[in-house]
Amino acid sequence: MKAVTRLRQWCILCLACALTGCEVCLETTGTAQDQVLFAEDADPALAALPFVEDELLIQPYPGAEATALSDLYSDVGATVVEELPEIEATVLKVAQDQFHPIAESLVESGLIETVQKNYLYEPSEVPNDPMFTQQTHLAQIRAVEAWDITVGAEDVIIAIVDTGVDLDHPDLEDKIVGGWNTFERNSDYSDIHGHGTLVAGVAAAVSDNGTGVAGVTWDCPLLVIRTTDEYGRSSSRQLAAGILWAVAHDASVINVSFAPLWSDRVVRAAAQEAFNRGRLVVISAGNMGGTTTARGYSEALFVGAISSSDQIASFSDRGPFVDLVAPGIGVHSTKLGNDYGTANGTSFAAPIVSGVAALAWSINHDLRPVTIESVILDTCIDLGTAGKDSVYGHGAIDAAAAVGQAAETSFVPDTTPPSLQISRPASGATISDRYTAWVTATDRWGVADVVLSIDSMPHATDTRAPYRFIIDTTAFPAGSHELSFVATDLAGNASPAKSVTVTFRSSLRNTGGSPSWITFNSPADGALVSGNVSIQASVSDSDGLATVEWLVDGTTVFVSPVFGESTGVSYLWRTAGMASGRHTVTLIITDLRGYQTSGQLDLIVQ
């Protein structure tokens, strides 16, 4: 519905573009259009990124019928080129000149939860400084003291999702246990850029061999996944595929030194899958030196860079998403061509953290990813403002303290089921057509899945947060139905079922009534709101208007009669007491013949 309302705003100016789109409208509203269609583009850092102009990454809602999806792709002119079944994602090939209309049609269908550009990412590296004669970063993080406890374990694998690795480098060749090239889909994962070789050496170069450099871990092997083109550039699709390949091939720690990934939903889905499978993803913060309000995601660690004097690097990105920092200036490592050199960037702070995570896991194999995160963050050396801040996160990594705490942490069996709350619909609500149910599920160790049952029969399973389910009410008899949800955690603990009883209303749409129009005028879809919010809309129907009904998160909050063929309507939404986060406002208009049309607006309560 979001895209429908946007199109109808353009049609006020140009009725001829109602079906095909108008070059003038697209040209004058392109930025706003992208922010409506692509949630990530609300983040300026992602909006500025280039993207693959003939591909869309989508994730259907759990419960969407396979035949309906196949028909949708055919109808909009999209072709499936790849599936990422672990995260229920599909890569669609589209015509460049139809990129936005196809994305709009996919959003409008009500079947697709995520429609994302395939963003292109550069390695998080800045120009090299002259070579230093020693690796000061190892002393800075107290690696020597950590090595007194463990130097790593051969069954704790570090995956380098990057540009490949120099397979003949004397400080790396004996550490590599395999790999894959997701970009060319073959087994040639040799480095074509140089970035991946530097990253790999920081994490796990051969150590204690009297030559070259030492990695943070001595004995942890390397799994190499090349995800880039010949210029060292990767994409949302390739990075997600690289993470998933690493998960499938038993990597414990997965290093991703690309940015800005803090708002990329497809990469997050891959990181969440890794987390749920007992792996930890570590991501570089980025080197633009800017500040964002993005919060990142708990399924990964985001790493900023500091100098040898524990000052934040001028290039290191900042924001609530930063979990911790590590040395990122003058980091000495392996270099393409059997060489050695120094490099700057959060790209090289991240593998320091990856190496420490691998050391912590080596000393205590029983720990879950959330515990590895905890021992690393709890033992950070606080820098900057007391406590976690948006510059240094929890502080600078301390390898010795993290490994020491991991060694002393006992494995405690998880017997606590997840917490589950139904966000929408509310019990007693009336729903119709394709309706999206929302559930919140949390668990300290991680939620494996949430299952929706309708009238005691399993209907759909969602394995990724946020948990959303599509219900095609037209496939069920009109009347009362029970929706029941159960969340299961990674240890197999299931929550008590939570249920609501709702009414499925017979669909009155597309049954011969004249066209109805709903245009939301303000606030904009996806806007941040607080306090009392005046929601303004324009509605029209050539058969004559009868009523308007406002719903918040599926619950009716206001019904009012309306008159004439077109009018403006408004609703004052008092957000005090509402939970922070995304909420859906639905407007249903009924005309004088009883036909109904609905529009939907997503708003984020601060």
TORBA-858452 format. One line per 3 residues: their letters; for each residue x, y, z of C-alpha. Coordinates in Angstrom, 2 decimals. Layout:
N
a = X/Y/Z  ... .
# end
This chain:
606
mka = 0.00/0.00/0.00  2.84/2.40/0.73  3.87/2.51/-2.92 .
vtr = 0.27/2.83/-4.08  -0.26/5.99/-2.09  2.97/7.47/-3.40 .
lrq = 1.98/6.78/-7.01  -1.38/8.43/-6.49  0.30/11.58/-5.21 .
wci = 2.14/11.82/-8.54  -1.12/11.17/-10.39  -2.63/14.34/-8.98 .
lcl = -0.13/16.14/-11.22  -0.12/13.68/-14.12  -3.01/11.27/-14.50 .
aca = -1.37/9.70/-17.53  1.38/8.18/-15.39  -0.98/6.16/-13.19 .
ltg = 0.08/2.86/-14.71  3.47/3.40/-16.30  5.11/6.16/-14.26 .
cev = 6.04/9.60/-15.52  9.57/10.74/-16.31  8.82/14.22/-15.00 .
cle = 7.44/12.87/-11.72  10.32/10.44/-11.29  12.85/13.13/-12.06 .
ttg = 11.46/15.60/-9.56  10.75/13.14/-6.75  13.44/10.51/-7.26 .
taq = 15.10/10.89/-3.86  11.81/10.81/-1.98  10.68/7.90/-4.11 .
dqv = 13.73/5.86/-3.18  13.14/6.56/0.50  9.56/5.31/0.14 .
lfa = 10.53/2.17/-1.78  13.83/1.37/-0.07  13.89/1.73/3.71 .
eda = 17.70/1.72/3.77  17.81/4.93/1.73  16.53/6.82/4.76 .
dpa = 20.16/6.40/5.92  22.19/9.00/3.97  25.27/6.77/3.97 .
laa = 23.43/4.01/2.10  21.46/6.40/-0.09  24.79/7.70/-1.42 .
lpf = 26.06/4.25/-2.39  26.08/2.99/-5.98  24.04/-0.14/-6.62 .
ved = 23.52/-2.83/-9.25  20.99/-1.12/-11.51  19.33/-4.27/-12.86 .
ell = 18.95/-6.31/-9.66  16.60/-6.23/-6.68  17.01/-8.20/-3.47 .
iqp = 13.71/-9.28/-1.96  12.47/-11.29/1.02  8.83/-12.45/0.83 .
ypg = 6.71/-12.49/3.94  6.46/-15.89/5.63  3.12/-17.27/4.52 .
aea = 3.30/-15.85/1.00  2.17/-18.54/-1.44  4.81/-19.83/-3.90 .
tal = 2.39/-19.64/-6.83  1.42/-16.09/-5.95  5.10/-15.09/-5.83 .
sdl = 5.84/-16.77/-9.15  2.88/-15.00/-10.76  4.01/-11.70/-9.24 .
ysd = 7.53/-11.97/-10.67  6.12/-12.80/-14.08  3.57/-9.99/-13.97 .
vga = 6.12/-7.29/-13.08  8.73/-8.52/-15.56  11.34/-9.81/-13.11 .
tvv = 13.43/-12.98/-13.41  14.81/-15.02/-10.52  18.60/-15.33/-10.89 .
eel = 19.58/-16.65/-7.46  18.04/-17.85/-4.21  19.56/-17.47/-0.74 .
pei = 17.27/-19.97/1.00  18.98/-19.67/4.40  17.62/-16.14/4.71 .
eat = 14.61/-16.63/2.39  16.01/-14.04/-0.02  15.66/-13.91/-3.79 .
vlk = 17.75/-12.02/-6.33  15.64/-10.65/-9.18  16.92/-9.45/-12.55 .
vaq = 14.98/-6.44/-13.83  15.24/-4.05/-16.74  17.17/-0.92/-15.77 .
dqf = 14.52/1.42/-17.14  11.87/-0.42/-15.08  13.87/-0.58/-11.85 .
hpi = 11.63/1.75/-9.83  8.25/0.70/-11.30  9.06/-2.97/-10.63 .
aes = 10.22/-2.23/-7.09  7.02/-0.26/-6.57  4.87/-3.11/-7.86 .
lve = 6.63/-5.58/-5.56  5.98/-3.37/-2.52  2.39/-2.80/-3.61 .
sgl = 1.74/-6.54/-3.92  1.65/-7.03/-0.16  3.65/-10.24/-0.56 .
iet = 7.16/-8.85/-0.09  8.62/-7.89/3.29  11.95/-6.50/2.05 .
vqk = 12.70/-4.87/-1.29  16.30/-3.69/-1.31  18.83/-2.37/-3.77 .
nyl = 21.91/-4.51/-4.27  24.27/-1.89/-2.81  27.93/-1.84/-3.83 .
yep = 30.59/-1.62/-1.10  34.25/-0.71/-1.11  36.75/-2.28/1.32 .
sev = 37.12/-0.20/4.52  40.70/0.83/3.84  42.57/4.14/3.71 .
pnd = 45.97/4.81/2.10  49.02/3.06/3.56  51.60/4.76/5.77 .
pmf = 55.32/3.82/5.57  56.10/0.39/7.03  56.69/0.13/10.76 .
tqq = 59.37/-2.22/12.06  57.13/-3.83/14.64  53.48/-4.64/15.20 .
thl = 52.54/-2.17/17.89  48.89/-3.18/17.79  49.64/-6.55/19.40 .
aqi = 51.16/-4.95/22.48  48.37/-2.38/22.56  45.68/-5.07/22.85 .
rav = 47.77/-7.20/25.29  48.00/-10.11/22.84  51.16/-11.52/24.46 .
eaw = 49.35/-11.93/27.78  46.42/-13.57/25.96  48.82/-16.02/24.29 .
dit = 49.90/-17.15/27.76  46.37/-18.56/28.04  45.83/-19.80/24.46 .
vga = 47.24/-19.27/20.99  44.10/-20.59/19.33  42.64/-23.96/18.35 .
edv = 42.66/-25.72/15.02  38.90/-26.31/15.10  38.05/-22.63/15.57 .
iia = 38.01/-21.30/12.00  38.12/-17.63/11.01  36.43/-16.79/7.71 .
ivd = 37.73/-13.84/5.72  34.87/-12.52/3.57  36.86/-10.17/1.36 .
tgv = 38.86/-9.84/-1.86  40.52/-13.24/-1.48  43.93/-14.07/0.00 .
dld = 47.44/-14.46/-1.44  47.51/-18.28/-1.47  51.31/-18.44/-1.82 .
hpd = 52.20/-16.04/0.97  54.61/-17.79/3.39  52.75/-16.40/6.41 .
led = 49.33/-17.52/5.15  49.53/-20.57/2.88  49.69/-23.10/5.72 .
kiv = 46.76/-21.50/7.54  44.20/-21.74/4.71  41.83/-24.70/4.91 .
ggw = 39.63/-23.90/1.92  37.41/-21.28/0.42  35.09/-20.18/-2.35 .
ntf = 34.55/-17.38/-4.84  30.91/-16.26/-4.59  31.37/-13.58/-7.24 .
ern = 32.49/-15.94/-10.02  31.01/-19.07/-8.38  34.19/-21.09/-8.54 .
sdy = 37.05/-22.21/-6.29  39.48/-19.45/-7.30  39.66/-17.41/-4.10 .
sdi = 43.10/-15.92/-4.71  43.41/-12.21/-3.92  42.84/-9.90/-6.88 .
hgh = 43.14/-6.66/-4.91  45.34/-6.98/-1.82  42.83/-5.97/0.83 .
gtl = 41.92/-9.51/1.88  45.57/-10.52/2.29  46.15/-7.64/4.72 .
vag = 42.99/-8.53/6.67  43.85/-12.24/6.86  47.35/-11.57/8.16 .
vaa = 46.07/-9.35/10.97  43.72/-12.07/12.19  45.80/-15.21/11.76 .
avs = 49.20/-14.98/10.06  51.52/-17.90/10.83  53.20/-17.05/14.13 .
dng = 56.23/-18.14/16.14  58.02/-19.16/12.95  60.91/-16.72/13.06 .
tgv = 59.80/-14.75/10.01  57.31/-12.15/8.88  54.50/-11.08/11.18 .
agv = 52.35/-12.63/13.89  48.58/-12.89/13.71  46.33/-12.34/16.70 .
twd = 45.77/-16.09/16.66  48.56/-18.60/15.97  46.66/-21.84/15.48 .
cpl = 43.21/-20.85/14.20  42.83/-21.74/10.48  41.53/-19.42/7.77 .
lvi = 38.59/-19.97/5.45  38.74/-17.60/2.48  35.63/-16.33/0.68 .
rtt = 36.16/-13.92/-2.18  33.03/-11.80/-2.68  34.40/-9.04/-4.92 .
dey = 34.91/-8.05/-8.53  38.37/-7.34/-9.95  38.28/-3.84/-8.44 .
grs = 37.76/-5.13/-4.90  34.12/-4.03/-4.83  31.44/-6.22/-3.26 .
ssr = 27.66/-5.97/-2.91  24.85/-6.72/-0.48  24.14/-9.92/-2.35 .
qla = 27.75/-11.13/-2.44  28.50/-10.28/1.19  25.37/-12.10/2.37 .
agi = 26.28/-15.11/0.20  29.83/-15.06/1.59  28.62/-15.04/5.19 .
lwa = 26.21/-17.90/4.49  28.93/-19.93/2.75  31.18/-19.48/5.77 .
vah = 28.38/-20.64/8.08  27.80/-23.75/5.97  31.51/-24.59/6.11 .
das = 31.97/-24.42/9.87  33.56/-21.01/10.37  33.29/-19.85/13.98 .
vin = 34.17/-16.18/13.40  33.33/-14.37/10.15  35.20/-11.15/9.37 .
vsf = 33.59/-8.64/6.98  35.75/-5.55/6.42  33.32/-3.55/4.27 .
apl = 31.14/-0.55/5.13  28.64/0.98/5.67  26.69/-2.18/6.53 .
wsd = 24.88/-0.98/9.65  21.50/-0.57/7.86  21.74/-3.28/5.20 .
rvv = 18.84/-5.67/5.92  20.03/-8.47/3.64  23.49/-8.55/5.22 .
raa = 21.84/-8.38/8.63  19.70/-11.40/7.76  22.87/-13.33/6.90 .
aqe = 24.54/-12.21/10.15  21.45/-13.26/12.07  21.51/-16.68/10.41 .
afn = 25.18/-16.98/11.41  24.40/-15.95/14.99  21.54/-18.45/15.21 .
rgr = 23.85/-21.19/13.94  26.45/-20.46/16.63  28.79/-18.16/14.67 .
lvv = 29.83/-14.55/15.21  30.13/-11.91/12.47  32.57/-9.00/12.95 .
isa = 32.16/-5.92/10.70  34.29/-2.82/10.18  32.63/0.47/11.14 .
gnm = 33.70/2.38/8.03  36.17/5.09/7.10  34.15/8.17/6.16 .
ggt = 34.73/9.86/9.52  31.04/10.69/9.81  28.35/10.17/12.42 .
tta = 25.11/8.25/11.92  22.14/7.59/14.16  21.96/3.96/13.00 .
rgy = 21.98/1.38/15.78  23.41/-1.55/13.82  22.30/-5.00/14.92 .
sea = 23.00/-7.21/17.90  23.89/-10.24/15.77  27.27/-8.71/14.84 .
lfv = 30.07/-6.64/16.35  30.86/-3.33/14.64  34.45/-2.17/15.15 .
gai = 35.85/1.36/14.95  39.54/2.30/14.77  41.87/4.01/17.23 .
sss = 45.48/5.21/17.10  48.39/3.83/19.10  47.57/6.46/21.75 .
dqi = 43.97/5.24/22.08  42.48/8.24/20.26  39.68/7.69/17.79 .
asf = 41.00/7.67/14.23  39.86/10.71/12.27  38.47/8.45/9.54 .
sdr = 36.54/6.08/11.83  32.75/6.31/11.51  30.78/6.91/14.68 .
gpf = 27.29/6.31/16.00  25.25/4.09/18.33  26.05/1.13/16.07 .
vdl = 29.74/1.11/17.15  30.27/-1.73/19.65  33.99/-1.29/20.34 .
vap = 37.28/-0.06/18.88  40.65/-1.61/18.08  43.95/-0.34/16.61 .
gig = 43.49/0.74/13.00  46.47/2.99/12.21  49.80/1.61/11.04 .
vhs = 48.71/-2.02/11.40  51.55/-4.23/10.14  50.45/-7.30/8.19 .
tkl = 50.91/-9.59/5.21  50.76/-8.00/1.77  49.97/-9.28/-1.71 .
gnd = 53.03/-10.60/-3.54  54.68/-12.39/-0.58  55.34/-9.01/1.00 .
ygt = 54.61/-7.14/4.23  53.35/-3.63/4.86  51.26/-1.37/7.04 .
ang = 47.71/-0.22/6.50  45.17/2.11/8.04  41.44/1.60/8.35 .
tsf = 38.63/0.02/10.30  39.19/-2.90/7.90  42.18/-3.84/10.03 .
aap = 40.62/-3.07/13.40  37.88/-5.63/12.65  40.19/-8.67/12.17 .
ivs = 41.92/-7.82/15.45  38.55/-8.32/17.14  37.90/-11.41/15.03 .
gva = 41.21/-12.85/16.21  40.41/-12.16/19.86  36.96/-13.73/19.46 .
ala = 38.63/-16.84/18.02  41.08/-16.96/20.97  38.17/-16.69/23.43 .
wsi = 36.33/-19.52/21.67  39.51/-21.61/21.57  39.80/-21.58/25.35 .
nhd = 36.11/-22.37/25.87  34.34/-24.16/23.03  31.03/-24.31/24.91 .
lrp = 30.30/-20.59/24.70  27.54/-19.22/22.49  28.03/-16.15/20.26 .
vti = 26.16/-13.93/22.72  28.60/-14.95/25.46  31.63/-14.32/23.23 .
esv = 30.19/-10.86/22.54  29.69/-10.31/26.27  33.19/-11.30/27.34 .
ild = 34.70/-9.05/24.65  32.52/-6.03/25.42  32.54/-6.45/29.21 .
tci = 36.35/-6.45/29.28  36.89/-3.46/26.96  38.97/-0.58/28.28 .
dlg = 36.55/2.32/28.60  37.53/5.35/26.52  35.87/8.71/25.99 .
tag = 32.60/9.33/27.82  32.07/6.94/30.73  30.14/3.86/29.65 .
kds = 29.12/3.00/26.10  29.21/5.96/23.75  28.84/6.59/20.03 .
vyg = 32.56/7.18/19.41  34.34/4.31/21.16  31.38/2.03/21.83 .
hga = 32.20/-0.03/24.94  35.87/0.91/24.56  39.12/-0.61/23.29 .
ida = 39.49/-4.36/23.04  41.65/-6.07/25.67  42.66/-9.49/24.39 .
aaa = 44.11/-10.75/27.67  41.08/-9.74/29.71  38.61/-11.16/27.17 .
vgq = 40.38/-14.51/26.89  40.82/-14.68/30.66  37.12/-14.09/31.26 .
aae = 36.18/-16.63/28.59  38.34/-19.23/30.35  36.51/-18.60/33.62 .
tsf = 32.99/-18.55/32.15  31.04/-21.71/32.84  28.56/-23.18/30.40 .
vpd = 25.04/-22.87/31.78  22.33/-24.90/29.96  19.57/-22.72/28.58 .
ttp = 16.18/-23.73/29.97  14.36/-20.41/29.59  11.94/-20.10/26.66 .
psl = 11.78/-16.93/24.57  9.58/-14.00/25.47  6.76/-13.51/22.96 .
qis = 4.35/-10.63/22.39  1.77/-10.16/19.63  2.04/-6.63/18.26 .
rpa = -0.79/-6.92/15.73  -3.59/-7.81/15.29  -5.27/-7.18/18.61 .
sga = -7.77/-9.70/19.88  -11.20/-8.87/18.49  -9.85/-7.05/15.43 .
tis = -11.43/-7.46/12.01  -8.97/-8.05/9.18  -9.35/-8.57/5.45 .
dry = -7.51/-9.22/2.20  -3.76/-9.83/2.71  -3.00/-8.85/6.28 .
taw = 0.42/-8.68/7.95  0.68/-9.91/11.53  3.57/-8.65/13.72 .
vta = 5.18/-10.51/16.61  8.04/-9.58/18.94  10.18/-12.47/20.20 .
tdr = 13.37/-12.15/22.26  15.75/-14.60/23.88  19.16/-14.09/25.45 .
wgv = 20.71/-16.88/23.41  18.80/-16.25/20.21  15.40/-17.07/18.70 .
adv = 15.42/-19.95/16.22  11.94/-19.35/14.78  8.40/-18.18/15.36 .
vls = 5.51/-20.28/14.04  2.05/-18.94/13.21  -0.88/-21.34/13.37 .
ids = -4.38/-20.52/12.18  -7.13/-22.50/13.91  -4.47/-24.86/15.34 .
mph = -2.98/-25.62/11.91  0.62/-24.44/11.20  0.51/-21.68/8.59 .
atd = 3.99/-20.09/8.32  7.42/-19.95/10.00  9.67/-16.89/10.32 .
tra = 13.34/-17.40/11.19  14.46/-13.77/11.21  13.58/-10.65/13.17 .
pyr = 11.46/-8.59/12.83  8.86/-11.37/12.80  6.14/-10.70/10.22 .
fii = 3.56/-13.05/8.69  1.25/-12.53/5.74  -2.27/-13.94/6.04 .
dtt = -4.41/-14.17/2.92  -7.82/-13.99/4.58  -9.54/-14.74/1.26 .
afp = -8.24/-18.32/1.52  -10.34/-18.86/4.67  -14.06/-18.66/5.39 .
ags = -15.26/-15.29/6.62  -15.83/-15.24/10.36  -13.97/-15.92/13.58 .
hel = -10.49/-17.48/13.54  -7.73/-18.06/16.12  -4.18/-16.90/15.37 .
sfv = -1.63/-18.62/17.59  2.13/-17.93/17.81  4.97/-19.96/19.37 .
atd = 8.63/-18.90/19.56  11.43/-21.46/19.95  14.98/-20.61/20.95 .
lag = 18.25/-22.11/19.78  18.26/-24.59/22.66  14.84/-25.91/21.70 .
nas = 12.85/-24.17/24.43  9.40/-23.21/23.18  7.38/-20.32/24.56 .
pak = 3.80/-20.85/25.70  1.47/-20.24/22.77  -0.05/-16.77/22.60 .
svt = -3.31/-16.39/20.71  -5.76/-13.80/19.51  -9.21/-14.32/18.10 .
vtf = -9.99/-12.15/15.07  -12.64/-11.88/12.39  -11.77/-12.44/8.75 .
rss = -13.92/-10.04/6.72  -15.05/-11.01/3.23  -13.10/-9.04/0.66 .
lrn = -15.11/-6.30/-1.00  -12.29/-5.12/-3.22  -12.10/-5.66/-6.98 .
tgg = -15.75/-6.71/-7.12  -17.04/-4.14/-9.56  -16.98/-0.92/-7.56 .
sps = -15.59/2.24/-9.06  -11.95/3.20/-8.28  -11.25/4.66/-4.85 .
wit = -8.18/6.70/-4.03  -6.27/7.25/-0.81  -3.36/9.67/-0.62 .
fns = -1.50/10.22/2.64  -0.39/13.85/2.70  1.51/13.98/5.99 .
pad = 3.56/12.80/7.70  5.69/10.96/5.14  5.82/7.18/5.16 .
gal = 8.63/6.01/7.47  8.78/9.35/9.32  10.01/9.64/12.91 .
vsg = 7.19/10.95/15.11  6.46/11.74/18.75  3.77/13.40/20.83 .
nvs = 0.47/14.18/19.12  0.69/13.42/15.40  -1.86/14.81/12.95 .
iqa = -2.22/12.32/10.09  -3.66/13.95/6.99  -5.06/12.14/3.94 .
svs = -7.16/12.78/0.87  -9.83/10.25/-0.16  -12.16/10.00/-3.17 .
dsd = -14.66/7.62/-4.77  -16.90/8.38/-7.75  -19.72/6.29/-6.25 .
gla = -19.73/8.54/-3.19  -18.02/8.16/0.18  -19.75/6.66/3.21 .
tve = -17.26/6.10/6.07  -13.57/6.21/6.95  -12.06/3.86/9.51 .
wlv = -8.63/4.42/11.11  -6.64/1.52/12.58  -3.35/1.57/14.48 .
dgt = -1.45/-1.73/14.37  -4.62/-3.51/13.26  -6.89/-2.09/15.98 .
tvf = -9.73/0.25/15.06  -9.27/3.60/16.80  -11.71/5.93/15.00 .
vsp = -14.65/5.64/12.61  -16.34/8.63/11.00  -18.93/9.29/8.27 .
vfg = -17.78/11.21/5.20  -19.74/12.78/2.36  -19.34/13.59/-1.29 .
est = -16.99/12.07/-3.83  -13.72/13.49/-2.41  -12.59/15.09/0.82 .
gvs = -9.72/15.50/3.23  -9.68/13.43/6.41  -7.43/13.48/9.47 .
ylw = -6.74/11.58/12.66  -4.87/12.89/15.73  -2.68/10.03/16.91 .
rta = -1.53/10.42/20.51  1.72/8.43/20.66  2.34/8.91/24.40 .
gma = 2.56/5.45/25.91  3.16/3.77/22.55  6.21/1.51/22.31 .
sgr = 9.16/2.99/20.47  9.62/1.63/16.97  7.58/1.05/13.83 .
htv = 3.77/1.20/13.88  1.28/0.87/11.04  -1.62/3.26/10.52 .
tli = -4.32/1.90/8.19  -7.10/3.94/6.60  -10.14/2.08/5.18 .
itd = -12.74/3.93/3.11  -16.17/2.49/2.37  -18.23/3.91/-0.48 .
lrg = -22.01/4.14/-0.79  -22.21/0.76/-2.53  -20.32/-0.94/0.31 .
yqt = -17.01/-1.40/-1.52  -13.84/-0.82/0.48  -10.30/0.33/-0.21 .
sgq = -7.45/0.56/2.31  -4.17/2.45/2.49  -1.29/1.95/4.89 .
ldl = 1.33/4.24/6.44  4.30/3.09/8.54  5.52/5.56/11.19 .
ivq = 8.36/5.22/13.70  7.67/6.39/17.25  10.78/7.87/18.88 .
# end
